[in-house]
Amino acid sequence: MKIRNSVAIVTGANRGLGKQFVAQLLERGAGRVYAAARRPEFIDLPGVDTLRLDVTDQQQVAEAARAVGQADIVINNAGFSSFARLVDGELSDIRREIEVNYFGALQMVRAFAPGMRNRGRGAFLNVSSVMAWLGFEHSNSYGASKAANWAMSNGLREELAGTGIQVSSLLLGSTDTDMMARIDVPKNPPDKLVAVALDQFEDGVNEILADDAAKTLKAELSVDRGRFVE
């Protein structure tokens, strides 16, 4: 999917990766970019149309689809992490992660895919995470929600085959955003990661492995992790 002269919408566009997606879409010549966020008053990039959008709110998603009209590109970037543990984390936090990271992205697809199918063109970029393939002593509910997002992209690719609609999934490791601010690990610069992602997105890559962590972990998915020994 070529970006120049396209109409694009980015969710979670007020900071982090979302802000970079919006800025770089403009730099690459997108004709119109809609920056969507729950708090659009914090979007400070010139040259964009702002939308108030909570992706978990079906009515707001429908209103966004009506406002944008014929979108060529939908970037499902909005995300939420509570760092909850599966066994003793708050269920409300775990449900929120699934609602935002999986159902929110799916609602955007269901709102925009019919118009794309009617025109025979369009593209989705769904932001997942290497956490879909990992387990830690925390954040495993976030990982489960991103695994669902990854599986969703794989399924959508099959359901939309032959319609002219591209479905790309973005997998990435730790990135220097507000979500990761309290985690002391090496982090990707958001601008460089988004540049890699958009380069491959324009080339039609289905599964974008944007950094070394994503490439290494994908290659190791078939590795035997051992067996339970009590």
ABEGO torsion letter per residue (X at the ends): XBABGBBBBBBGAABEAAAAAAAAAAAAGBABBBBBBABAAABABBGBBBBBBBAABAAAAAAAAAAAEBBABBBBABBBBAGBBAAABBAAAAAAAAAAAAAAAAAAAAAAAAAAAAAGBEBBBBBBBAAAABBBABGAAAAAAAAAAAAAAAAAAAAABGAGBBBBBBBBBBBBBAAAAABBBBBBBAAAAAAAAAAAAAAGBABBBABAAAAAAAAAAABBAEBBBX
